[in-house]
Amino acid sequence: MSKFADLGLRDAILRAVEEGGYTEMTPIQRQAIPNVLEGKDLIAIAQTGTGKTAAFSLPIIQMLLKGEGKRNPKVARSLILAPTRELAVQIAENIRAYTKYLHLRIALVYGGASSKPQIKSMLAGVDILIATPGRLLDLTNQRHIDLSQIEFLVLDEADRMLDMGFIRDIKKIIAYLPKKRHTVMFSATMPKTVEKLAVTILHNPVRVEVDPEATTAEKVEQHVLMVPKSRKRDLLVHMLKDASIKRVLIFTRTKHGANRVALHLEKRGISSGAIHGNKSQNARQKALNAFRSGQIRALVATDVAARGIDVDGVTHVINFDLPNEPESYVHRIGRTARAGATGISLSFCDHEERDYLRDIEKIIRQKVPLMVEHPFHFEGIGMPAGDDGDTRINPRRAQPSRRNNAGKHKANRRINQPKSGGAKPGGGNSGRNQRKGRPANPRKP
């Protein structure tokens, strides 16, 4: 089966899906949907942008129609858990689109917003509840939500939920659920922590996988740019002079870093916004909507906030900071090249991030090509030599040059510095060390 029409879904569901522009299923949808329709528990491993929401929501919608109208006060018939409010909102939007010709009741519960309308939405009971773990547990403990009659449970982005420390909340939520239920787990990666959780909550699950664990989207063109930390903002502004970078998602490691980068871009006349955990839900949604509509060109985000950013037409992803968890790199660049499109990722790497780059290359099982054609390239930032001797240094600029100095020849390594002023690349004594032919970092790699 390759078409949604082959699944035997209700005409009302097919009509909504086709109006959304979808007729052919993605690989994960072809493998997951038939198994879920047959009532099997499922573990699905797929990278972002592969159509996971439809893969679990369409069969659940189909099966919920068998008991349509059988709702009890405060009761949810199915539960979809998501790690972030942005992802929860995105899932709800998709499901509302799929069910627009049906009479299923949907509720959305997440933190960072008033609980009163969420409590009100549960009074008559719902068919589908999309929630983040923390707020769901709070309202369940307060007896505003009854999970005792859950028929279907979905854990989306299970790896991220565990990374964010939700394991205890999830276990408490599971304790409220009936033992007899249909459970589906979706995850981009399958670390041991997720495997252990799966054993405890799924019954004889079918496992489907469309791509090897932690591989990156095939259509993403990847590059790494070696640059001193002090020149990253200058490099970012320089790269954004390229008109082909039409809609760019920029990742920083910290919330404050996201704010600083967004402010710097605004001062340089580049429309941008920031999205992270310290922002209110309204502010985050406003920035996301502005990015989606094209009002702003650049959206600066942290990893946690980026889960749920499902925006078509993201041409580039820029890793302003490399992630300290290599799996996050896969999630980040998966925000581009979605729905069959192509995309480009650019990763800025300073001296302190060399080990992060090495870990990323290990997990994606390939070298990230080095881009040297920019004015802030610094050959002193090289990867420690590996088994293959690859130091990640620009081979055209890494060779020392010689010049006559009072009859003496001294080897000098030329640093490709921009003509403008500012701090010297590497800072401190790195420049003197390089002029003397010593590496920027005297410590052994």
N, C-alpha and C positions, 0 to 999 in steps of 0.2 A: 504493500500500500504506500502511495506517495501523496495522495490528495486527501484533504480533510473530508471530502464527500465520500471517501471509501470507508470511513470509520463508523457509519451508521448513526451519526449524531442527529439530534432533532433538527428539523428544518429551520426553526427559529435561531438555533445556535449557528448553523452553517450560514444563514443569511447575514448575521452580525459579523462573522469572521470574514466572509467575502467582501462585505462593505468596508472592512478594515484593510482590504487589499491583499488578503492572503488566500491562496488556493493550494499551494504546494507546502507540504510539511518539511520542517528542518530535520536533520538526522536525529536529534534528541527527541523530537516529537514523534517521529516514526517508531522509535524504540520504546518510548515511555508510555504513550497514550494507550496502545492496545493492552499492555500489561495492567495498567491501572483500571481500565474498563473491565478486565477479567477479574478484578477484585484482589489482585496480588499486591503485597507490600513491595516497595521499590526503593532502591538506592540508585540515584542517577548522578553521574559525574560529568559535568559539562562546564566549559568556560562561559564567561558572561557574554551576552549578546547572541545566544544560540536559540532563543525562543523557549526558555524554561517555564515562564509564567503560563503560557498556553499549554505546555506539556502537562502540567499538573492541574490547571484550573478547568480546562475543557472537559476532561473525563469526569471530574468531580461535579461539575454543573450538570452533566448528563445524568449522573446517578442520583443527584439530589432531586431531580424532577420526578422520580418515582414516588417520593413522599411529599410532593409539593403541597404547601398549605398546612403541614403538620408541625406548627411551631408552638412552643410553650413559652410563657413569660420568662425572660432573662436567660433563656436557653439558646445555645449555639449548636447547630447541627454539624458544622464543619469548622475547623480552625486552621488558619495559615499563620505560622510564626515567621517573622522577619527580624533581622538584627537592628535595622534603623528605621526611623520614621519615614525617611525619604523612600526607602524601598517599599515600606508598607503602603504608602500613598500611591506609589507607582503600580503596585499589584492591584490595589483597589480600583484604580482608574481602568486598568486593562479588563478586570473582571466585570466592571459595570458596562464596559463596551460590549463584552461577549454576551451579557445577559439583558441587553436593552429591550429585547422583545419577549422577555420572560417576566414572571412575577416573583422572582427570588428576592429576599430581603438581605441586604449586605450592610455590615457595620465595620467601622474602622476605629481601632483603639491604640493610642500611642502616647508616650510621654511628651513633655514640653508644651502641652496645650491644656486647656480647661477640661476637666473630666466630666463636667455636668452634661454637655451635649452627648458625650460618649455613653454615659449612664442612661440617658433618655433613649438613645438609639437601641438599647438592649431591652427595654421594658416589655415589648411585645414578642421578643425572641427574634432570632435571625437564622438564615440558612447558611450564610458564610460570614465568618468573623476573621478579619485580618488584624493582627496585633503584634506589638513588640513585647518581649517577655516581662519587662519591669512593670509597665502600666497594667498589663493583663493580670499579673499576679496580685497587684494592689486591689484592683476592682473585684477579682475573684475572692480574695480574702475578706473584702467588705460585703460580699454576697450580692453584688450588683450583677455578677455574671455567673451563670451555672454551666459548668463544663461536663456535667455528669452524663450527658446524652450525646457527646461528640461521636459522630459516625466516621468522619474523615479528619486525619491530622496530616498537615504538611509542614515540614521544617525546610525553609528556603535559606540558602546561604548558611548551611549548618557550620561550616568551618569558621566563618566570620563570627557567628554567634558565640562559639566557644572561645575564639580569640579575644572577644570583648568581655569575657568573664561571665557569660550568662548560663553556664552549666548548672549552677545551683538553682537558679530560677526555673530553668527548663525541667529539671528533675522534680521540683515542687509542682509545676504545672502538670506534668505527666501523672503525678499522684492523684490529681483531681479527675483524670479521664477514665472512662470505662476500659477495662482490659480488652474487651472485644471491640476492635475498631480497625479501620483501614489506614495504614500509615505510609507516608511517602517522604523521602528525604532527598533534597537536592543540595549538591555541594560542588564548588569549583575544584577543590582538592580533597583528598581523603587521608589526612594525617591520622595517627594512632588514636588521638583523642576522639575524633569523629567515629572511627571504627568501633571504639568501646561504647560510645553512646548508641550507635546503631544496633549493637548486639542486645542492648537492654530494652529497646523500644520497638523494634521491628520483628516480625515473625516470618521466618523463612523467606527473606526478601530476594527478589530478582535484582541483579546488578546490571546496569547498563552504563556504557561509557562511550562517548563519541570521540574523545580525543585523549591521548595519554595524559596522565596527571601532570599538571603544571606546565603544559606546553602553551605557547603563545599563539594568538590568532595568526593563521597562515598569511593573511593579507595585510598584516601590519609590517610596514618597513621600519626597522629599528636602527637607531644610531646612538652612540655615546659620545659626548663632547667633554674633553678634559679641560677644566677651567678652575682657577683658584676660587676659593669660597667668596673672597671679597669682590670678585668680578661677576658673580652669577647674575645679579640684577641687570648689569650692563649687557651681558650676553643675552638675557631674555628680551630686553628692549630691542637689541640688534636683530634677533631672530624674528621678532614680530613685525619688523619692517617688511618682511616678505608677505606680499598680498595673497599668496596661496594659502596662508594660514588663516582661514576664514573663521573657524570656530574652534577654539583651543581650550582644553581642560588642563590646568596646571596643578601639579601635586606638590604639597609641602609636607614636612614631617610633623610640624606643630601648628597649633591654632594661631598663635601669635605670628608665626612665620607667614601664614596665609594672609593675615590682615596686612602685614608689612608689604608683601609682594603686590597685593591688590592696590594698596594705596600708592605704591611706587609707579605702577602702570597707569593709574588714573592721572598722576602728576605729569606723566609723559604723553598724555593725550590718548591712551589706549583704554577704551571702555571695558570695565571689568567689575567683578563682584567676588565676594568670598563666602564660603559655606563650610561651617565646622560646628563642633559640638557646643561651643559657647554662644552661638547665635540662637535667637528665639526661633520657634517653628515658623512664624510668619515671615521673619527676615530670611530664613533659609529658602522657604518656598518662593518668596518674591525674587530672590537672586536666581533660583533655578528657572522660574518662569521667564525672567528676562533673558537668560541664556538660551532657553529653548526657542523663544520668539525672535532672537537675533538682535535684541536691544543692546546687549553687551556681547563683546567679541570673545572675552576671556573669562573663565570661571576658575577661581583658585580654591582648591579643596584639600582637606585631609582625607586619609584613607577611610576612616569611619564614616564621614559624611558622604563620601563618594558612592557607597553602596546604595543603589537605588537611583543613581543618575542615569536615566535611560533616555538619552537625547540623540535623535537622528542627526546625521550630518556633522558629527565632530570630526574635523579633518586631521587634527593633531592632538596628541597627548604629550605634555612636557613634564618630565620628572625634575622639577627644580631641585628637590632633594631626593636622593635615592632612598628607597624604603629599607629599613633595617630587617624586615622580614621578606625574603625573596619571593614568597607566594604573592605578596601584595603587588609586586611588579606585574604579575600575570593579570591580576584584577584591574590594575590601572590601565594598562595599554589595551585591555579589552573594551574600554569605553569608546574606542574608535574602531573602524572596520567592522561595524555592526550591520546586520541584515544583508550580508554579501558585498558591502562596500569595501573600499580600500582605505587605509589610513597610515599615518606616520607617527612614530614615537621618538622623542628626543630626550635623552637622559643626561643631565649635567652631573659630572663626577668631579669632586675635589679630592685633595690628598687623603682626607680622613675617611672617604667613602670607597676606597679601593677594595676593601674586603667585602663590602656590600655588593659591588659589581661582580666580584669573583663568585660569591654565593648565588647571585642571580644567574650567571652563566652556567653554573653547575646544574641548577634546577630546571632551566629551559634547555639544557643540553646543546648549547650552541654559543658561539662568541657573538657579542653585540658589535657590529661594525663601528670602527672609529671614524668620526668626522673631524677633520682638521681644518676644513675651509671656513674658518671664522677668525676674527681678529683677536680673540682672547684665548686661543689654544696655548696650552702650557705643557711642554713635553716633560717637565719635571714630575708630572702626576702620571706615573705609570703603574700598571699592575705589577705586583711582585712576580718575579719569574716563576712560572709553573714547570710542570714536567716537560712541556714542549719548548720551554725557554721564552715564551711570549711575555714580554714586559709591558705590552699595551702602549708603547711609546711610538710616536710618529717616526717611522723609519727614515723619512726624508729629512727630518730635522734633528734626529738624535745623535748624528755623528759630530764629534768635536771638530772645530776648525782651528787652524794655526795662524798665528801672526807673529811678526818679528817685534820683539820688545827688548831694546838695548842688546841685541845680538842673541837673545834667548827666545826659543819657541815655547809658547805655553798653550796647552789645550784649553779651549774655551767652548762651553756649550751655549749656543745662542738661544735666547728666550724670545719667543714671538709675543712681544708686548704691543698693545695699542699705543698710538702716538699721544693720546690724551693723557692727562694727569691722573693721579689717584694712587692708591696703595700699590706697591710692587707685588707682583704675583707671589703667593706663598708667604709674604710678610716675614718679619723677623730677620733671621740670618740666612734664609734660604737663598736670597740673591747672591750674598757673598760666597756661600758654599758652592753655588753653581759656577760662579766666576773662577773659583779655584779648582773646578773640575770634580768637586765632591757632590754626592747626591743631596737633594733637598732635605731628606730625612736621614740622618746619620745612623739610625737604628737599622738593624738587619730586618728585611721583610719577613 
